[in-house]
């Protein structure tokens, strides 16, 4: 006898318009910060935003700062 397939997980409730816009902004800012290696001035320029407005969005949306890039030493101890 065949066993019944596992039930699918309950779908997440749809986001509201504002929730969807906030989620999109958060993902876009996170991706741009990764590309800019955490440099918020460069990220703001790439997004066409004022740096201060980007900083406000980062704070309001709870965007986690990417880890700083690992700097390579030039063979010095």
Protein Blocks (a to p, Z undefined) as FASTA:
>chain_A
ZZdddddddddddddfklmmmmmmmmmmmmmmmmnnopaklmmmmnopafklmmmmmmmn
opacddddddddehiZZ
